[in-house]
Amino acid sequence: MTEPDSPQLVDGSEPSAPEDLFRRLQELSIPTNTATHPPVFTVEEAKSLRGELGGCHTKNLFLKDKKGVMWLVVCPEDRAVDLKGLAERLGS
């Protein structure tokens, strides 16, 4: 049995670790405030964990089309997503 390929970005590079991202944001003098939480799989789970945390809350949909192309869709948590319509707009 062979090892799965390492994840790669579209440009062929490897993804960065969270520490790399935070270091880069600091280099750019971009302030951050990070709230950590266990993984959640629904908007309701996220709502129950966040309490009074302000800001725009989003949901992330990690999708894979019939051709195997992967998409990350990020939208406000209260927005309904028409997956069939989205697939047509993306041409997948």
PyMOL Python script that loads the backbone (N, CA, C, O; Angstrom):
from pymol import cmd

cmd.read_pdbstr("""\
ATOM      1  N   MET A   1       0.848  -1.176   0.000  1.00  0.00           N
ATOM      2  CA  MET A   1       0.000   0.000   0.000  1.00  0.00           C
ATOM      3  C   MET A   1       0.895   1.242   0.000  1.00  0.00           C
ATOM      4  O   MET A   1       1.859   1.310   0.763  1.00  0.00           O
ATOM      5  N   THR A   2       0.583   2.218  -0.847  1.00  0.00           N
ATOM      6  CA  THR A   2       1.407   3.422  -0.950  1.00  0.00           C
ATOM      7  C   THR A   2       0.853   4.531  -0.060  1.00  0.00           C
ATOM      8  O   THR A   2      -0.331   4.561   0.276  1.00  0.00           O
ATOM      9  N   GLU A   3       1.751   5.436   0.306  1.00  0.00           N
ATOM     10  CA  GLU A   3       1.363   6.598   1.105  1.00  0.00           C
ATOM     11  C   GLU A   3       0.581   7.566   0.222  1.00  0.00           C
ATOM     12  O   GLU A   3       0.905   7.718  -0.955  1.00  0.00           O
ATOM     13  N   PRO A   4      -0.449   8.227   0.773  1.00  0.00           N
ATOM     14  CA  PRO A   4      -1.147   9.240  -0.026  1.00  0.00           C
ATOM     15  C   PRO A   4      -0.211  10.409  -0.305  1.00  0.00           C
ATOM     16  O   PRO A   4       0.690  10.700   0.482  1.00  0.00           O
ATOM     17  N   ASP A   5      -0.435  11.076  -1.436  1.00  0.00           N
ATOM     18  CA  ASP A   5       0.375  12.243  -1.779  1.00  0.00           C
ATOM     19  C   ASP A   5       0.197  13.328  -0.728  1.00  0.00           C
ATOM     20  O   ASP A   5      -0.870  13.459  -0.127  1.00  0.00           O
ATOM     21  N   SER A   6       1.259  14.109  -0.512  1.00  0.00           N
ATOM     22  CA  SER A   6       1.164  15.260   0.383  1.00  0.00           C
ATOM     23  C   SER A   6       0.215  16.270  -0.233  1.00  0.00           C
ATOM     24  O   SER A   6       0.182  16.421  -1.454  1.00  0.00           O
ATOM     25  N   PRO A   7      -0.563  16.970   0.599  1.00  0.00           N
ATOM     26  CA  PRO A   7      -1.456  17.984   0.036  1.00  0.00           C
ATOM     27  C   PRO A   7      -0.648  19.073  -0.644  1.00  0.00           C
ATOM     28  O   PRO A   7       0.417  19.461  -0.163  1.00  0.00           O
ATOM     29  N   GLN A   8      -1.156  19.564  -1.765  1.00  0.00           N
ATOM     30  CA  GLN A   8      -0.495  20.644  -2.484  1.00  0.00           C
ATOM     31  C   GLN A   8      -1.526  21.678  -2.899  1.00  0.00           C
ATOM     32  O   GLN A   8      -2.690  21.359  -3.141  1.00  0.00           O
ATOM     33  N   LEU A   9      -1.076  22.920  -2.976  1.00  0.00           N
ATOM     34  CA  LEU A   9      -1.921  24.000  -3.456  1.00  0.00           C
ATOM     35  C   LEU A   9      -1.907  24.003  -4.977  1.00  0.00           C
ATOM     36  O   LEU A   9      -1.124  23.287  -5.602  1.00  0.00           O
ATOM     37  N   VAL A  10      -2.772  24.807  -5.560  1.00  0.00           N
ATOM     38  CA  VAL A  10      -2.885  24.873  -7.015  1.00  0.00           C
ATOM     39  C   VAL A  10      -1.544  25.193  -7.664  1.00  0.00           C
ATOM     40  O   VAL A  10      -1.243  24.690  -8.746  1.00  0.00           O
ATOM     41  N   ASP A  11      -0.732  26.031  -7.007  1.00  0.00           N
ATOM     42  CA  ASP A  11       0.566  26.399  -7.583  1.00  0.00           C
ATOM     43  C   ASP A  11       1.647  25.354  -7.332  1.00  0.00           C
ATOM     44  O   ASP A  11       2.803  25.563  -7.702  1.00  0.00           O
ATOM     45  N   GLY A  12       1.284  24.220  -6.702  1.00  0.00           N
ATOM     46  CA  GLY A  12       2.231  23.147  -6.452  1.00  0.00           C
ATOM     47  C   GLY A  12       2.934  23.235  -5.113  1.00  0.00           C
ATOM     48  O   GLY A  12       3.634  22.302  -4.718  1.00  0.00           O
ATOM     49  N   SER A  13       2.756  24.346  -4.408  1.00  0.00           N
ATOM     50  CA  SER A  13       3.399  24.493  -3.103  1.00  0.00           C
ATOM     51  C   SER A  13       2.613  23.735  -2.032  1.00  0.00           C
ATOM     52  O   SER A  13       1.465  23.342  -2.243  1.00  0.00           O
ATOM     53  N   GLU A  14       3.254  23.540  -0.889  1.00  0.00           N
ATOM     54  CA  GLU A  14       2.585  22.867   0.222  1.00  0.00           C
ATOM     55  C   GLU A  14       1.851  23.898   1.066  1.00  0.00           C
ATOM     56  O   GLU A  14       2.280  25.049   1.138  1.00  0.00           O
ATOM     57  N   PRO A  15       0.746  23.506   1.710  1.00  0.00           N
ATOM     58  CA  PRO A  15       0.022  24.449   2.561  1.00  0.00           C
ATOM     59  C   PRO A  15       0.873  24.890   3.753  1.00  0.00           C
ATOM     60  O   PRO A  15       1.747  24.157   4.215  1.00  0.00           O
ATOM     61  N   SER A  16       0.602  26.084   4.233  1.00  0.00           N
ATOM     62  CA  SER A  16       1.320  26.621   5.392  1.00  0.00           C
ATOM     63  C   SER A  16       0.694  26.120   6.685  1.00  0.00           C
ATOM     64  O   SER A  16      -0.494  25.803   6.735  1.00  0.00           O
ATOM     65  N   ALA A  17       1.503  26.056   7.715  1.00  0.00           N
ATOM     66  CA  ALA A  17       1.009  25.724   9.052  1.00  0.00           C
ATOM     67  C   ALA A  17       0.408  26.983   9.665  1.00  0.00           C
ATOM     68  O   ALA A  17       0.768  28.091   9.266  1.00  0.00           O
ATOM     69  N   PRO A  18      -0.499  26.835  10.624  1.00  0.00           N
ATOM     70  CA  PRO A  18      -1.082  28.020  11.269  1.00  0.00           C
ATOM     71  C   PRO A  18      -0.022  28.981  11.810  1.00  0.00           C
ATOM     72  O   PRO A  18      -0.186  30.198  11.727  1.00  0.00           O
ATOM     73  N   GLU A  19       1.066  28.436  12.365  1.00  0.00           N
ATOM     74  CA  GLU A  19       2.120  29.298  12.908  1.00  0.00           C
ATOM     75  C   GLU A  19       2.708  30.197  11.820  1.00  0.00           C
ATOM     76  O   GLU A  19       3.047  31.352  12.080  1.00  0.00           O
ATOM     77  N   ASP A  20       2.826  29.664  10.598  1.00  0.00           N
ATOM     78  CA  ASP A  20       3.355  30.458   9.486  1.00  0.00           C
ATOM     79  C   ASP A  20       2.418  31.622   9.164  1.00  0.00           C
ATOM     80  O   ASP A  20       2.864  32.742   8.914  1.00  0.00           O
ATOM     81  N   LEU A  21       1.128  31.343   9.174  1.00  0.00           N
ATOM     82  CA  LEU A  21       0.142  32.389   8.899  1.00  0.00           C
ATOM     83  C   LEU A  21       0.210  33.485   9.959  1.00  0.00           C
ATOM     84  O   LEU A  21       0.262  34.669   9.625  1.00  0.00           O
ATOM     85  N   PHE A  22       0.209  33.097  11.235  1.00  0.00           N
ATOM     86  CA  PHE A  22       0.249  34.091  12.303  1.00  0.00           C
ATOM     87  C   PHE A  22       1.542  34.901  12.263  1.00  0.00           C
ATOM     88  O   PHE A  22       1.530  36.105  12.520  1.00  0.00           O
ATOM     89  N   ARG A  23       2.649  34.249  11.942  1.00  0.00           N
ATOM     90  CA  ARG A  23       3.930  34.954  11.827  1.00  0.00           C
ATOM     91  C   ARG A  23       3.857  35.986  10.694  1.00  0.00           C
ATOM     92  O   ARG A  23       4.316  37.117  10.852  1.00  0.00           O
ATOM     93  N   ARG A  24       3.287  35.596   9.567  1.00  0.00           N
ATOM     94  CA  ARG A  24       3.184  36.521   8.426  1.00  0.00           C
ATOM     95  C   ARG A  24       2.272  37.699   8.747  1.00  0.00           C
ATOM     96  O   ARG A  24       2.580  38.836   8.391  1.00  0.00           O
ATOM     97  N   LEU A  25       1.161  37.439   9.412  1.00  0.00           N
ATOM     98  CA  LEU A  25       0.268  38.533   9.798  1.00  0.00           C
ATOM     99  C   LEU A  25       0.980  39.502  10.735  1.00  0.00           C
ATOM    100  O   LEU A  25       0.803  40.715  10.626  1.00  0.00           O
ATOM    101  N   GLN A  26       1.780  38.974  11.652  1.00  0.00           N
ATOM    102  CA  GLN A  26       2.545  39.818  12.574  1.00  0.00           C
ATOM    103  C   GLN A  26       3.567  40.648  11.800  1.00  0.00           C
ATOM    104  O   GLN A  26       3.742  41.833  12.081  1.00  0.00           O
ATOM    105  N   GLU A  27       4.245  40.033  10.825  1.00  0.00           N
ATOM    106  CA  GLU A  27       5.215  40.766   9.996  1.00  0.00           C
ATOM    107  C   GLU A  27       4.546  41.934   9.276  1.00  0.00           C
ATOM    108  O   GLU A  27       5.162  42.979   9.068  1.00  0.00           O
ATOM    109  N   LEU A  28       3.287  41.750   8.900  1.00  0.00           N
ATOM    110  CA  LEU A  28       2.540  42.786   8.184  1.00  0.00           C
ATOM    111  C   LEU A  28       1.827  43.746   9.134  1.00  0.00           C
ATOM    112  O   LEU A  28       1.078  44.618   8.695  1.00  0.00           O
ATOM    113  N   SER A  29       2.062  43.582  10.434  1.00  0.00           N
ATOM    114  CA  SER A  29       1.426  44.414  11.473  1.00  0.00           C
ATOM    115  C   SER A  29      -0.096  44.333  11.426  1.00  0.00           C
ATOM    116  O   SER A  29      -0.791  45.324  11.651  1.00  0.00           O
ATOM    117  N   ILE A  30      -0.597  43.148  11.133  1.00  0.00           N
ATOM    118  CA  ILE A  30      -2.043  42.917  11.126  1.00  0.00           C
ATOM    119  C   ILE A  30      -2.406  42.251  12.445  1.00  0.00           C
ATOM    120  O   ILE A  30      -1.994  41.121  12.706  1.00  0.00           O
ATOM    121  N   PRO A  31      -3.185  42.952  13.289  1.00  0.00           N
ATOM    122  CA  PRO A  31      -3.535  42.365  14.583  1.00  0.00           C
ATOM    123  C   PRO A  31      -4.493  41.190  14.418  1.00  0.00           C
ATOM    124  O   PRO A  31      -5.314  41.165  13.502  1.00  0.00           O
ATOM    125  N   THR A  32      -4.376  40.231  15.307  1.00  0.00           N
ATOM    126  CA  THR A  32      -5.264  39.069  15.274  1.00  0.00           C
ATOM    127  C   THR A  32      -5.821  38.804  16.662  1.00  0.00           C
ATOM    128  O   THR A  32      -5.224  39.174  17.673  1.00  0.00           O
ATOM    129  N   ASN A  33      -6.962  38.162  16.689  1.00  0.00           N
ATOM    130  CA  ASN A  33      -7.578  37.695  17.922  1.00  0.00           C
ATOM    131  C   ASN A  33      -8.162  36.331  17.580  1.00  0.00           C
ATOM    132  O   ASN A  33      -9.153  36.247  16.854  1.00  0.00           O
ATOM    133  N   THR A  34      -7.571  35.284  18.084  1.00  0.00           N
ATOM    134  CA  THR A  34      -7.954  33.931  17.701  1.00  0.00           C
ATOM    135  C   THR A  34      -8.762  33.262  18.802  1.00  0.00           C
ATOM    136  O   THR A  34      -8.349  33.223  19.961  1.00  0.00           O
ATOM    137  N   ALA A  35      -9.916  32.737  18.420  1.00  0.00           N
ATOM    138  CA  ALA A  35     -10.749  31.955  19.343  1.00  0.00           C
ATOM    139  C   ALA A  35     -10.665  30.504  18.896  1.00  0.00           C
ATOM    140  O   ALA A  35     -11.056  30.182  17.774  1.00  0.00           O
ATOM    141  N   THR A  36     -10.173  29.639  19.739  1.00  0.00           N
ATOM    142  CA  THR A  36     -10.083  28.225  19.380  1.00  0.00           C
ATOM    143  C   THR A  36     -11.302  27.487  19.920  1.00  0.00           C
ATOM    144  O   THR A  36     -11.876  27.864  20.942  1.00  0.00           O
ATOM    145  N   HIS A  37     -11.681  26.439  19.219  1.00  0.00           N
ATOM    146  CA  HIS A  37     -12.839  25.641  19.617  1.00  0.00           C
ATOM    147  C   HIS A  37     -12.705  24.252  19.022  1.00  0.00           C
ATOM    148  O   HIS A  37     -11.942  24.052  18.076  1.00  0.00           O
ATOM    149  N   PRO A  38     -13.435  23.295  19.562  1.00  0.00           N
ATOM    150  CA  PRO A  38     -13.416  21.969  18.953  1.00  0.00           C
ATOM    151  C   PRO A  38     -14.065  22.035  17.570  1.00  0.00           C
ATOM    152  O   PRO A  38     -14.798  22.983  17.284  1.00  0.00           O
ATOM    153  N   PRO A  39     -13.813  21.056  16.715  1.00  0.00           N
ATOM    154  CA  PRO A  39     -14.444  21.056  15.394  1.00  0.00           C
ATOM    155  C   PRO A  39     -15.967  21.068  15.515  1.00  0.00           C
ATOM    156  O   PRO A  39     -16.536  20.408  16.385  1.00  0.00           O
ATOM    157  N   VAL A  40     -16.611  21.821  14.638  1.00  0.00           N
ATOM    158  CA  VAL A  40     -18.076  21.833  14.574  1.00  0.00           C
ATOM    159  C   VAL A  40     -18.491  21.516  13.144  1.00  0.00           C
ATOM    160  O   VAL A  40     -17.760  21.801  12.196  1.00  0.00           O
ATOM    161  N   PHE A  41     -19.655  20.932  13.002  1.00  0.00           N
ATOM    162  CA  PHE A  41     -20.101  20.487  11.684  1.00  0.00           C
ATOM    163  C   PHE A  41     -21.410  21.124  11.251  1.00  0.00           C
ATOM    164  O   PHE A  41     -21.861  20.917  10.124  1.00  0.00           O
ATOM    165  N   THR A  42     -22.027  21.904  12.145  1.00  0.00           N
ATOM    166  CA  THR A  42     -23.263  22.601  11.795  1.00  0.00           C
ATOM    167  C   THR A  42     -23.213  24.016  12.353  1.00  0.00           C
ATOM    168  O   THR A  42     -22.460  24.310  13.282  1.00  0.00           O
ATOM    169  N   VAL A  43     -24.030  24.886  11.769  1.00  0.00           N
ATOM    170  CA  VAL A  43     -24.140  26.251  12.268  1.00  0.00           C
ATOM    171  C   VAL A  43     -24.656  26.232  13.701  1.00  0.00           C
ATOM    172  O   VAL A  43     -24.198  27.015  14.534  1.00  0.00           O
ATOM    173  N   GLU A  44     -25.596  25.356  13.994  1.00  0.00           N
ATOM    174  CA  GLU A  44     -26.148  25.281  15.354  1.00  0.00           C
ATOM    175  C   GLU A  44     -25.072  24.929  16.379  1.00  0.00           C
ATOM    176  O   GLU A  44     -25.049  25.498  17.471  1.00  0.00           O
ATOM    177  N   GLU A  45     -24.186  23.999  16.039  1.00  0.00           N
ATOM    178  CA  GLU A  45     -23.079  23.665  16.950  1.00  0.00           C
ATOM    179  C   GLU A  45     -22.202  24.891  17.197  1.00  0.00           C
ATOM    180  O   GLU A  45     -21.804  25.161  18.330  1.00  0.00           O
ATOM    181  N   ALA A  46     -21.908  25.622  16.136  1.00  0.00           N
ATOM    182  CA  ALA A  46     -21.063  26.809  16.267  1.00  0.00           C
ATOM    183  C   ALA A  46     -21.738  27.858  17.145  1.00  0.00           C
ATOM    184  O   ALA A  46     -21.093  28.472  17.994  1.00  0.00           O
ATOM    185  N   LYS A  47     -23.033  28.061  16.939  1.00  0.00           N
ATOM    186  CA  LYS A  47     -23.764  29.044  17.741  1.00  0.00           C
ATOM    187  C   LYS A  47     -23.714  28.684  19.221  1.00  0.00           C
ATOM    188  O   LYS A  47     -23.585  29.565  20.071  1.00  0.00           O
ATOM    189  N   SER A  48     -23.813  27.407  19.530  1.00  0.00           N
ATOM    190  CA  SER A  48     -23.833  26.998  20.935  1.00  0.00           C
ATOM    191  C   SER A  48     -22.478  27.208  21.615  1.00  0.00           C
ATOM    192  O   SER A  48     -22.421  27.336  22.838  1.00  0.00           O
ATOM    193  N   LEU A  49     -21.398  27.246  20.850  1.00  0.00           N
ATOM    194  CA  LEU A  49     -20.057  27.407  21.423  1.00  0.00           C
ATOM    195  C   LEU A  49     -19.585  28.854  21.504  1.00  0.00           C
ATOM    196  O   LEU A  49     -18.770  29.181  22.366  1.00  0.00           O
ATOM    197  N   ARG A  50     -20.070  29.712  20.643  1.00  0.00           N
ATOM    198  CA  ARG A  50     -19.470  31.041  20.525  1.00  0.00           C
ATOM    199  C   ARG A  50     -19.957  32.059  21.542  1.00  0.00           C
ATOM    200  O   ARG A  50     -19.286  33.067  21.761  1.00  0.00           O
ATOM    201  N   GLY A  51     -21.083  31.833  22.157  1.00  0.00           N
ATOM    202  CA  GLY A  51     -21.584  32.800  23.129  1.00  0.00           C
ATOM    203  C   GLY A  51     -21.851  34.144  22.484  1.00  0.00           C
ATOM    204  O   GLY A  51     -22.578  34.234  21.494  1.00  0.00           O
ATOM    205  N   GLU A  52     -21.257  35.197  23.050  1.00  0.00           N
ATOM    206  CA  GLU A  52     -21.497  36.568  22.576  1.00  0.00           C
ATOM    207  C   GLU A  52     -20.393  37.078  21.648  1.00  0.00           C
ATOM    208  O   GLU A  52     -20.216  38.290  21.520  1.00  0.00           O
ATOM    209  N   LEU A  53     -19.666  36.204  21.016  1.00  0.00           N
ATOM    210  CA  LEU A  53     -18.595  36.606  20.110  1.00  0.00           C
ATOM    211  C   LEU A  53     -19.189  37.399  18.948  1.00  0.00           C
ATOM    212  O   LEU A  53     -20.037  36.889  18.215  1.00  0.00           O
ATOM    213  N   GLY A  54     -18.751  38.627  18.781  1.00  0.00           N
ATOM    214  CA  GLY A  54     -19.293  39.493  17.739  1.00  0.00           C
ATOM    215  C   GLY A  54     -18.698  39.207  16.374  1.00  0.00           C
ATOM    216  O   GLY A  54     -17.841  38.337  16.223  1.00  0.00           O
ATOM    217  N   GLY A  55     -19.161  39.943  15.394  1.00  0.00           N
ATOM    218  CA  GLY A  55     -18.628  39.830  14.046  1.00  0.00           C
ATOM    219  C   GLY A  55     -19.534  39.039  13.128  1.00  0.00           C
ATOM    220  O   GLY A  55     -20.585  38.543  13.534  1.00  0.00           O
ATOM    221  N   CYS A  56     -19.110  38.931  11.892  1.00  0.00           N
ATOM    222  CA  CYS A  56     -19.843  38.144  10.899  1.00  0.00           C
ATOM    223  C   CYS A  56     -19.461  36.679  11.073  1.00  0.00           C
ATOM    224  O   CYS A  56     -18.281  36.331  11.034  1.00  0.00           O
ATOM    225  N   HIS A  57     -20.437  35.845  11.260  1.00  0.00           N
ATOM    226  CA  HIS A  57     -20.179  34.419  11.432  1.00  0.00           C
ATOM    227  C   HIS A  57     -20.444  33.712  10.106  1.00  0.00           C
ATOM    228  O   HIS A  57     -21.448  33.962   9.440  1.00  0.00           O
ATOM    229  N   THR A  58     -19.533  32.836   9.745  1.00  0.00           N
ATOM    230  CA  THR A  58     -19.596  32.194   8.437  1.00  0.00           C
ATOM    231  C   THR A  58     -19.677  30.685   8.559  1.00  0.00           C
ATOM    232  O   THR A  58     -19.411  30.098   9.607  1.00  0.00           O
ATOM    233  N   LYS A  59     -20.057  30.086   7.446  1.00  0.00           N
ATOM    234  CA  LYS A  59     -19.978  28.628   7.343  1.00  0.00           C
ATOM    235  C   LYS A  59     -19.076  28.319   6.159  1.00  0.00           C
ATOM    236  O   LYS A  59     -19.018  29.078   5.191  1.00  0.00           O
ATOM    237  N   ASN A  60     -18.377  27.205   6.248  1.00  0.00           N
ATOM    238  CA  ASN A  60     -17.457  26.765   5.203  1.00  0.00           C
ATOM    239  C   ASN A  60     -17.976  25.460   4.631  1.00  0.00           C
ATOM    240  O   ASN A  60     -18.228  24.504   5.364  1.00  0.00           O
ATOM    241  N   LEU A  61     -18.133  25.428   3.331  1.00  0.00           N
ATOM    242  CA  LEU A  61     -18.568  24.214   2.649  1.00  0.00           C
ATOM    243  C   LEU A  61     -17.401  23.717   1.807  1.00  0.00           C
ATOM    244  O   LEU A  61     -16.984  24.390   0.864  1.00  0.00           O
ATOM    245  N   PHE A  62     -16.879  22.558   2.137  1.00  0.00           N
ATOM    246  CA  PHE A  62     -15.779  21.966   1.378  1.00  0.00           C
ATOM    247  C   PHE A  62     -16.410  20.967   0.425  1.00  0.00           C
ATOM    248  O   PHE A  62     -16.902  19.921   0.850  1.00  0.00           O
ATOM    249  N   LEU A  63     -16.397  21.287  -0.862  1.00  0.00           N
ATOM    250  CA  LEU A  63     -17.121  20.519  -1.868  1.00  0.00           C
ATOM    251  C   LEU A  63     -16.168  19.902  -2.879  1.00  0.00           C
ATOM    252  O   LEU A  63     -15.073  20.411  -3.117  1.00  0.00           O
ATOM    253  N   LYS A  64     -16.601  18.805  -3.464  1.00  0.00           N
ATOM    254  CA  LYS A  64     -15.832  18.135  -4.516  1.00  0.00           C
ATOM    255  C   LYS A  64     -16.800  17.823  -5.646  1.00  0.00           C
ATOM    256  O   LYS A  64     -17.837  17.198  -5.424  1.00  0.00           O
ATOM    257  N   ASP A  65     -16.463  18.261  -6.868  1.00  0.00           N
ATOM    258  CA  ASP A  65     -17.370  18.025  -7.987  1.00  0.00           C
ATOM    259  C   ASP A  65     -17.114  16.664  -8.631  1.00  0.00           C
ATOM    260  O   ASP A  65     -16.240  15.911  -8.199  1.00  0.00           O
ATOM    261  N   LYS A  66     -17.883  16.366  -9.662  1.00  0.00           N
ATOM    262  CA  LYS A  66     -17.791  15.052 -10.319  1.00  0.00           C
ATOM    263  C   LYS A  66     -16.433  14.817 -10.972  1.00  0.00           C
ATOM    264  O   LYS A  66     -16.035  13.673 -11.189  1.00  0.00           O
ATOM    265  N   LYS A  67     -15.721  15.903 -11.286  1.00  0.00           N
ATOM    266  CA  LYS A  67     -14.394  15.791 -11.904  1.00  0.00           C
ATOM    267  C   LYS A  67     -13.287  15.659 -10.859  1.00  0.00           C
ATOM    268  O   LYS A  67     -12.118  15.493 -11.208  1.00  0.00           O
ATOM    269  N   GLY A  68     -13.657  15.734  -9.570  1.00  0.00           N
ATOM    270  CA  GLY A  68     -12.667  15.639  -8.504  1.00  0.00           C
ATOM    271  C   GLY A  68     -12.072  16.973  -8.087  1.00  0.00           C
ATOM    272  O   GLY A  68     -11.200  17.026  -7.219  1.00  0.00           O
ATOM    273  N   VAL A  69     -12.547  18.061  -8.712  1.00  0.00           N
ATOM    274  CA  VAL A  69     -12.066  19.392  -8.346  1.00  0.00           C
ATOM    275  C   VAL A  69     -12.702  19.782  -7.012  1.00  0.00           C
ATOM    276  O   VAL A  69     -13.905  19.615  -6.811  1.00  0.00           O
ATOM    277  N   MET A  70     -11.874  20.304  -6.104  1.00  0.00           N
ATOM    278  CA  MET A  70     -12.367  20.673  -4.781  1.00  0.00           C
ATOM    279  C   MET A  70     -12.561  22.180  -4.685  1.00  0.00           C
ATOM    280  O   MET A  70     -11.788  22.964  -5.234  1.00  0.00           O
ATOM    281  N   TRP A  71     -13.611  22.558  -3.975  1.00  0.00           N
ATOM    282  CA  TRP A  71     -13.967  23.960  -3.798  1.00  0.00           C
ATOM    283  C   TRP A  71     -14.191  24.235  -2.318  1.00  0.00           C
ATOM    284  O   TRP A  71     -14.763  23.407  -1.609  1.00  0.00           O
ATOM    285  N   LEU A  72     -13.745  25.385  -1.856  1.00  0.00           N
ATOM    286  CA  LEU A  72     -14.068  25.855  -0.515  1.00  0.00           C
ATOM    287  C   LEU A  72     -14.972  27.066  -0.682  1.00  0.00           C
ATOM    288  O   LEU A  72     -14.561  28.090  -1.226  1.00  0.00           O
ATOM    289  N   VAL A  73     -16.197  26.941  -0.215  1.00  0.00           N
ATOM    290  CA  VAL A  73     -17.182  28.015  -0.307  1.00  0.00           C
ATOM    291  C   VAL A  73     -17.385  28.573   1.098  1.00  0.00           C
ATOM    292  O   VAL A  73     -17.720  27.830   2.021  1.00  0.00           O
ATOM    293  N   VAL A  74     -17.185  29.865   1.258  1.00  0.00           N
ATOM    294  CA  VAL A  74     -17.363  30.530   2.547  1.00  0.00           C
ATOM    295  C   VAL A  74     -18.463  31.567   2.375  1.00  0.00           C
ATOM    296  O   VAL A  74     -18.408  32.398   1.468  1.00  0.00           O
ATOM    297  N   CYS A  75     -19.461  31.514   3.248  1.00  0.00           N
ATOM    298  CA  CYS A  75     -20.572  32.457   3.157  1.00  0.00           C
ATOM    299  C   CYS A  75     -21.135  32.724   4.553  1.00  0.00           C
ATOM    300  O   CYS A  75     -20.859  31.973   5.488  1.00  0.00           O
ATOM    301  N   PRO A  76     -21.923  33.793   4.696  1.00  0.00           N
ATOM    302  CA  PRO A  76     -22.544  34.043   5.995  1.00  0.00           C
ATOM    303  C   PRO A  76     -23.333  32.819   6.451  1.00  0.00           C
ATOM    304  O   PRO A  76     -23.942  32.123   5.639  1.00  0.00           O
ATOM    305  N   GLU A  77     -23.315  32.566   7.756  1.00  0.00           N
ATOM    306  CA  GLU A  77     -23.924  31.350   8.288  1.00  0.00           C
ATOM    307  C   GLU A  77     -25.417  31.241   8.012  1.00  0.00           C
ATOM    308  O   GLU A  77     -25.954  30.134   7.972  1.00  0.00           O
ATOM    309  N   ASP A  78     -26.096  32.368   7.822  1.00  0.00           N
ATOM    310  CA  ASP A  78     -27.542  32.324   7.616  1.00  0.00           C
ATOM    311  C   ASP A  78     -27.937  32.268   6.142  1.00  0.00           C
ATOM    312  O   ASP A  78     -29.125  32.291   5.822  1.00  0.00           O
ATOM    313  N   ARG A  79     -26.964  32.195   5.249  1.00  0.00           N
ATOM    314  CA  ARG A  79     -27.262  32.149   3.820  1.00  0.00           C
ATOM    315  C   ARG A  79     -27.517  30.715   3.379  1.00  0.00           C
ATOM    316  O   ARG A  79     -26.730  29.813   3.666  1.00  0.00           O
ATOM    317  N   ALA A  80     -28.634  30.516   2.676  1.00  0.00           N
ATOM    318  CA  ALA A  80     -28.915  29.212   2.075  1.00  0.00           C
ATOM    319  C   ALA A  80     -28.067  29.091   0.810  1.00  0.00           C
ATOM    320  O   ALA A  80     -27.913  30.064   0.072  1.00  0.00           O
ATOM    321  N   VAL A  81     -27.527  27.922   0.560  1.00  0.00           N
ATOM    322  CA  VAL A  81     -26.680  27.702  -0.611  1.00  0.00           C
ATOM    323  C   VAL A  81     -27.359  26.688  -1.519  1.00  0.00           C
ATOM    324  O   VAL A  81     -27.615  25.551  -1.121  1.00  0.00           O
ATOM    325  N   ASP A  82     -27.645  27.115  -2.745  1.00  0.00           N
ATOM    326  CA  ASP A  82     -28.220  26.235  -3.760  1.00  0.00           C
ATOM    327  C   ASP A  82     -27.049  25.506  -4.417  1.00  0.00           C
ATOM    328  O   ASP A  82     -26.395  26.047  -5.308  1.00  0.00           O
ATOM    329  N   LEU A  83     -26.790  24.280  -3.974  1.00  0.00           N
ATOM    330  CA  LEU A  83     -25.609  23.554  -4.454  1.00  0.00           C
ATOM    331  C   LEU A  83     -25.676  23.273  -5.954  1.00  0.00           C
ATOM    332  O   LEU A  83     -24.653  23.340  -6.636  1.00  0.00           O
ATOM    333  N   LYS A  84     -26.849  22.964  -6.472  1.00  0.00           N
ATOM    334  CA  LYS A  84     -26.974  22.701  -7.911  1.00  0.00           C
ATOM    335  C   LYS A  84     -26.692  23.982  -8.704  1.00  0.00           C
ATOM    336  O   LYS A  84     -25.959  23.957  -9.692  1.00  0.00           O
ATOM    337  N   GLY A  85     -27.275  25.092  -8.269  1.00  0.00           N
ATOM    338  CA  GLY A  85     -27.031  26.370  -8.929  1.00  0.00           C
ATOM    339  C   GLY A  85     -25.576  26.790  -8.829  1.00  0.00           C
ATOM    340  O   GLY A  85     -25.011  27.333  -9.778  1.00  0.00           O
ATOM    341  N   LEU A  86     -24.972  26.539  -7.678  1.00  0.00           N
ATOM    342  CA  LEU A  86     -23.558  26.864  -7.486  1.00  0.00           C
ATOM    343  C   LEU A  86     -22.690  26.058  -8.443  1.00  0.00           C
ATOM    344  O   LEU A  86     -21.765  26.596  -9.050  1.00  0.00           O
ATOM    345  N   ALA A  87     -22.986  24.773  -8.577  1.00  0.00           N
ATOM    346  CA  ALA A  87     -22.216  23.919  -9.492  1.00  0.00           C
ATOM    347  C   ALA A  87     -22.305  24.448 -10.921  1.00  0.00           C
ATOM    348  O   ALA A  87     -21.310  24.452 -11.646  1.00  0.00           O
ATOM    349  N   GLU A  88     -23.487  24.890 -11.324  1.00  0.00           N
ATOM    350  CA  GLU A  88     -23.650  25.435 -12.677  1.00  0.00           C
ATOM    351  C   GLU A  88     -22.825  26.707 -12.850  1.00  0.00           C
ATOM    352  O   GLU A  88     -22.174  26.892 -13.879  1.00  0.00           O
ATOM    353  N   ARG A  89     -22.850  27.583 -11.845  1.00  0.00           N
ATOM    354  CA  ARG A  89     -22.101  28.842 -11.940  1.00  0.00           C
ATOM    355  C   ARG A  89     -20.596  28.609 -11.958  1.00  0.00           C
ATOM    356  O   ARG A  89     -19.854  29.352 -12.602  1.00  0.00           O
ATOM    357  N   LEU A  90     -20.148  27.577 -11.251  1.00  0.00           N
ATOM    358  CA  LEU A  90     -18.721  27.260 -11.226  1.00  0.00           C
ATOM    359  C   LEU A  90     -18.291  26.460 -12.455  1.00  0.00           C
ATOM    360  O   LEU A  90     -17.099  26.280 -12.704  1.00  0.00           O
ATOM    361  N   GLY A  91     -19.266  25.988 -13.213  1.00  0.00           N
ATOM    362  CA  GLY A  91     -18.952  25.183 -14.387  1.00  0.00           C
ATOM    363  C   GLY A  91     -18.442  23.806 -14.039  1.00  0.00           C
ATOM    364  O   GLY A  91     -17.619  23.235 -14.756  1.00  0.00           O
ATOM    365  N   SER A  92     -18.932  23.274 -12.936  1.00  0.00           N
ATOM    366  CA  SER A  92     -18.462  21.946 -12.531  1.00  0.00           C
ATOM    367  C   SER A  92     -19.595  20.944 -12.517  1.00  0.00           C
ATOM    368  O   SER A  92     -19.381  19.774 -12.199  1.00  0.00           O
TER     369      SER A  92
END
""", "prot")
cmd.dss("prot")
cmd.show_as("cartoon", "prot")
cmd.util.cbc("prot")
cmd.orient("prot")
